[in-house]
Amino acid sequence: MSDCNRWSFQRKIDWFRRQFAQHASLPFSEVLPAQVIASALKTLCVHCYDSLYNLVTVLWLFLSQVIHANPTLAATVENFLAWRLGQGMAPCSTDTGAYARARQRLPEALLAMLTRHTGVAADRAALDPWRWLGRTVKLFDGSTVSMPDTPKNQAAYPQSRAQAPGVGFPLARIGVLFSLSVGTVLDLGIRRWAGKFQSELAMLRDMISTLDARDVLLTDRYLCSYMEIALVRQQGVDFVGRMHSHRKVDFRRGEQLGCYDHVVPWSKPARPPWMSREQYAAIPATLSIREFRYRIVRPGYRTRTIVVATTLLSDERYSVADIAKLYRLRWDAEINLRSLKTMMNMDVLRCQSPEMVRKEIWAHLLAYNLIRTVIAQAAAKHDKHPRQISFTRAMRTLEAFRSPVAHTPSRQLAMLYEHMLQAIASHEIARRPNRLEPRQRKRRPKPYALMTKPRLQARKHEAKTR
């Protein structure tokens, strides 16, 4: 029997789950159960053939690659070679072609399905103290990612028009729906960075159907729009967001709830181009919106005033102080995006085609969700909140323990997990309220001139001047 056939499909999946601390003895073990992976493969009509780069192995290698400090194909294949030799198997080739072709066969829908499942499962398993007044809060925010300058990438995700052709890089806009309780990704939208129906609002509209009744959607001021709030309310979801700068607020109007706190009717605007006549007819003519203003006072700084719009109309159940505290947590979406783009190196992608770029984004999000799940396990075990634990330190700790976890006998595994979770829980984020850091670099870059023409033209120019 060949080396690749030694393990059964069930054993391959169990070993894959072990790599990311999805063990039966842990509180969030059902986030990625074996039957979910098997069901996803069956739903997508994907067969897991017994081969060197079978689907489960490629999935593990892809996730390991995106969180590795050196996320290259060569480093990933060499790590796979070292793992096989450590398992007593025959060595594999160090050529990256077979692994690259296997990644192309990995269905994007599988990565998306597992990402959504892990995010939702961890959010639903969150402890009650992690929720806001007993309710589930979901954050939405957007950003952009860059990718290699290839003709296929440029055709699918063009570069900024402010850059000359051949000088810039293709850009994709992403919109991410996060869980506030555990920080996992619940859904994702990928669009061009600019163009008609490519905005964050368009991506949010696609995700509204995935929200559950009694959820609270927390967004920034750009998404504070009548139509989106109306669609959210049709799902039974409440909205909290900062007032859009173009909307005027007059606290002398409406039903007064307190000082600078009132409920006013918003009138339905004209039908936007993206909405059908049937959808527009179903939108109510008015919405009751609560508007309130609160002040942020910091010694040595100017006092700031924030105006918040929300559909939480009861001032007895939802006080101004509670909602203001919730709105401040909207910054968690920015922190989560920073963890994805900076700590997990998703800011600049590496794949050469749009199909693989999307897979690479989903692989980052799936790995991120599994790390967030481990953080939630550590927080539940040691009576902490997931927001108190450093994502970066947890990712490094999990990476350090992955090899011992994979090779430890089952009878000793529970003790090793306990030590790993204790180490992760010990990485608390220091309390730094109102921390302000300049977005500047101290270390100077190398004194190279910026490229202002395509590389081929730059090479010809360089050859002439020598």
N, C-alpha and C positions, 0 to 999 in steps of 0.2 A: 504494500500500500504506500502511495506517495505521501510526502510530508504534508501537502496541502489537503489531503483527505483524512488526516488523523483525527481532526476535530469535527464533531457534528455541528450542524447549523446552530442548535441551541447553545452549545458550548462556546461557539464563536461570539454569539450575541452576549452571553453572560460575561465573557472575558472583555468584550468591548464596554459593557456597562461598568465593569470593575475599574476600567481605566479612568472613569469620570465619577467614581465614588457613588455609583447607583447600586448599592448593595442592599440585600433584604433586611439587614439589621438596622438600617438607617431610617429616620423619620420620613424622608421624601423619596423612598425607594421606588414608589410607583410613578414617579415623573417620567421615567423611560423604561417601562417594563418590556420584557422580551416579546410579549405578544403584540405590543404596539408596533415594534419594528417589523415583525412578521406580517401583521395586518396591513401596514403601509405598503410593504412589498407586494402583498396579494392584491390590494386595491389598485396599485399602479401596474399590475401584471408584469412584475419584474421578477426574474428567476435568479437565485443566488447560486451560480455554478461553482463547482469545486475547482478553483484555479488559484494560481499564486496570488493574483490581485483580484480576489473575489470581492463582492460588493461590501461586505461588512469590513473587510480589511482595508479597502479603499476609503470607506467612510471614516474609519479610525485614523488612517494616515492623513487624510485631508484635514480633519479637526486638529490633529497633532501639528500639522504644518502651519495652520493659521495662528496658533498660539506660541509657536516656537520663536526664539530670538532670531534664528536664521531661517526664514520661511521659504527656502529654495527647494526645487525639485531634487537637486543633488543631495542636499542635507537630509531630506526626508527619506530618500531611498537608502542612503548609508545608515541611517538609524534603523530602518527596516532590516537591513542586512545584519546589523549587530544584534537586533532582537531575535532573528531567526537562529543565528549561531548560538545565542544564549539559551534558546529552547531546544538545542540539539538537533536542529533541522539543517537541511542542505543549504548552502549559501545561495543567494539570488544574485543576479547581475546588478552591477552598479549603474548600468545604463538607465536613463530616466524615461526613455520612450514608452516602455510598457506601462509604467505608472501614469504617465501623462495621458495615454490613450484610455486607460481604465477610468481616470477622472472624467474624461469626456463622456463615458458611458453612464456615469452616475446621474440618475435623474434629478433635475432641479426640483421637481415636485416632491421627491422624497425628502430632500433637505428642508423645503418649505413646510411640509407636513410635520416633520419631527420638531422643527423649531417652534411652530405654533402649538403643538401638543405639549412640549416641555414647558413653554412659557405659561400656558393656561393652567396646566396641572400644578405647577409650583404656586401660581397665584391663588388657586382655589384651596390649596393646602396651607395657606398662610395662617398663622395664629391670629386670634381675635385682637390681642393688644397691638398688632401691627397695622390694623385697619383704622380708618378715620371715622370716629363716631359710629363704629359698627358697619361702615359702608366701604365698598371696594372702589378705590380711586385709580383711574388710568390716565397716564400722561401721554400727550402727543407732541412731537417736535420733529423738525426736519433739519437736514444738513446736506452737504455735497461730498462726493468722493471722486478722486482722480484715478486714471488708469493709463496704461501704456498707449503711446501715440501710434496706433495701427490703423490702416484704412477701414477695417471692419468696426473698430471701436468708434472712430470718427463718424462713420455713417449712422451708427445707432445712438451715440451720445456725443454730439458735436462739442467742440471746445468753445470757450468764451469768445464772443465777437470782438472783444477788445484786444485779442491776441492775433498776431499775424499767422497765416496758415503755415504749418510746419514748425511752429515755434511753441505753441501751447499744447495742452494735453486735454483729452476728452474728459468731460465732467458728467456725472450722473447725480440727480437729486434723489435723496432717500427721505421717506417719512416713516417714523418708527412709533409704534404704540407700546408704551411701557406699563408695567405694573408698578404702582407706587409702593406696595407692601413688600415685595421681594426684589423688585428691579428687573425682572425678566422681560424679554421682548415677546409681545403678544401677537403682533402683526407687522408687516413691512410693505411699503410701496416703493417702487423704483421707477423713476421717470427721467426724461431729459432735464438738464439743469434750467432750461428756459423754453418758452413756447406756449402755445395755446393749450389749455387743460393740462399743463405740466406742473402746476403749483402744489404747495403743501395742502391747500384747501381741497384740491381735486383728489389727492391721495387720502385725506381724512374722510371725504365722502364715501370712498370705496370701503372704508373700514367701519363705518357706522353700523352696518348690519351685524358685525361681529360683537358689538357691545351687548351686555346683558342688562335686563331691566334692573333698576335701582343702582346701577353704576353711577359714578361721578366722573365726568370728563374734565380734566384740568389742562388748559392750554395757555398760550401767550396771546398778546393783543391782536396779532395778525389774523388769528382764527376766530375772533369775536365777531361773527357775522350772523345776520338774521336767519338766512336760509339754513346754514349749518346747525344753528341752535334749534330751529324748528324740526329738522330731520332727527336730531339727537333726542328731542322730546318725544317724537313719534315712537322711538324705541323704549321709552320709559326711563331715559337716562337724564340725569341732571348735569348742568354745565356750570363751570367756574372758570373765568378768564378775565384778564385785564381789559379794560375798556379800550376799544379802538380809538386811535388819535383823531380820526375824522368824525366821530360821533360826539355831538355836544351834550353836555350833562347840565341840567338845571335842577338843583335840589329843592327848589320852591314848588315844584310840581309833584303830582302823584300822591300816593298814600304814604304818609310819614310814619316810619318805624322808629326813628331816633334821630339824633344829630347827624346830618350828612348820611342818612340811611333811609331810602324810600323805595317803593315799588311803582313802576311806571309802565304804561303800555307802549310797546314798539309796534309800528305799523309795517305791514308787508310791503316790500319794495317791488319794483317791476320784475317780470320774469327774466332770469339770467339765461344766456344762450345754452348752457349745459343742461338746463332743466326742461323736461317735456311739459306740455300743457296739462296732462293728467296729474303729474307730480305737483305742478304749481297750484292746481285747483284744490289739492288735498292739504296744502299748507294753510294754517289758520290766518285770518286777516290781521290779528294782533297777537302779541306775546306779552305776558306779564313778566317783566324782568326786574329783579332787585338790583339797585345800584347803591353802592356805598363808598365812602372815601375814608381812608385811614392815613396816618402820618408815620413816617419813619424818622426817628430822631436819633442822631449819632453825635456824640460830643466831638466838636472840631470840624463838623461837616454841615453842609446846608441841609435843612429839613426837606425831605421828599414827601410828596403826596401821591398815593396810588388810588385809582378808581377801579373798582372791581365790579363786573357784571355777572350775575348768577341767577339760576332758576330756583335756588333754595330760598323760598320766600318766607319761611317761618323764622322770625327773629327769636322766638322762644327756644326752638330746637337748635337753630344754627345761628349762633351769635356772630357779631362782626369780628370779634377776636378769634373765634374758631376758624372762620373762613379766611381771615387774613393770615393766620398761621398756616392753613392749608395752601394758600396761594404761594407763600414763601417756599414751600416744598416743590413748586414747579421747577425750581432750579435743579432738582434731581434729574430731570430729563437731560439737561445740559451736561451734568456729571456723567450720566450713563453713556451719552454720545462720546464724551471725551474718553471714557474707558474703552469704548469700541474702537475709536479712530486712533487714539494716541497709544494707549497701553497695549492694544491688540493689533496695532499696525494696519488698521483698515482704511486709514486716510489715503494712502497710495496703494492701489491694488496692483497685482502683478500679471493677471491673465491677459491673453492676447486677443480674445474674441468676446463679443457681448454675452454669448451664452455662458462662457466660463466665468466672466466677470460677475454675472448674477449668481452663479453657483458659489463663487468665492465669498460674496456678501452673505449668502445664506449660511455658508459654513462658519463664518465668523459669528453670526448670530446664534447658531446652534451651540457652538463652543461656549459663547458668552452665557447662554441660558444654563448650560450644565455647570459652569463655574458659579453662577448666581445661586443655583440650587444647592451646591455644596456650602456656600456662605449661609444660606437659610438653614441648612442642617446644623451648622456650627452655632448659629444664633439661637435656634430652638433648644439645642442641647445645653447651652451655657447661659440661658436667660438673658439674651441680648436682642437688640433690633438689628436686622440686616444692614441698615444704613450706618450702624456704628462700626462696621467691619470694613477694612480696606480691601477694595477689589484687587488692586495690583499685588499686594502681599498675599492675598488668598490664591491668586493665579499662580504665583511663584511657588507657594507652598504645595499646591496641588501638583504642579509639574515635578517638584522634588520628590513627592511621595508616589508618583505614578508607577515607577519601576518596582519599588518594594511592594506596593499593593498588588501588582500583577503577578508577582512571584511568591507571595506569602501563602502558606497553606491555609485552608479555610478555618481550621481550628484556632489559628493565631490572628486571623484577619480582623476580628472585632476589636481586639486590643490595639492593633495598628491604626484602625480608623479612629478610635478614641483619641489617640495621640495626635493624629492629623487634624481632627476637628478642634481639639484644644489649641493647637498651634495657630489655626486659622482664626479662632475666636480671640486669641490674644493680640491680634493685629488691629487694635482699635484706632479709629481716626480721632485725632485730638480735637477737642472742642475749640473751634476758631470762629466764633460768631463775627459776622461783618468783615471777614477777611478780605483784603483788597491787595492784589498783586498786579504790578504793571505787566502788560503783554509785550515784554521786551526781552531780548537776549543779551546776556552779558558777554558771552564768548563771541568774538568776531568771526565771520565766515572767511574762507580763503578769498584772496583778492582776485577772483576770476571775473571777467566781464560776462554779462548776461548774453545768452544767445538771442540774436535778433533776426536770424534768417534760418531756413531749413538746414539740417545738418549736412546734406549733400552739397549745398551751395557753400556752406562754411568750410567744408573740406577742400573744395576747389580753390576758394579764396586763400586758404592757408597754404596750399601747394604752390600758388603763384608767388606768394610773398617770401617763400623760403629760398 
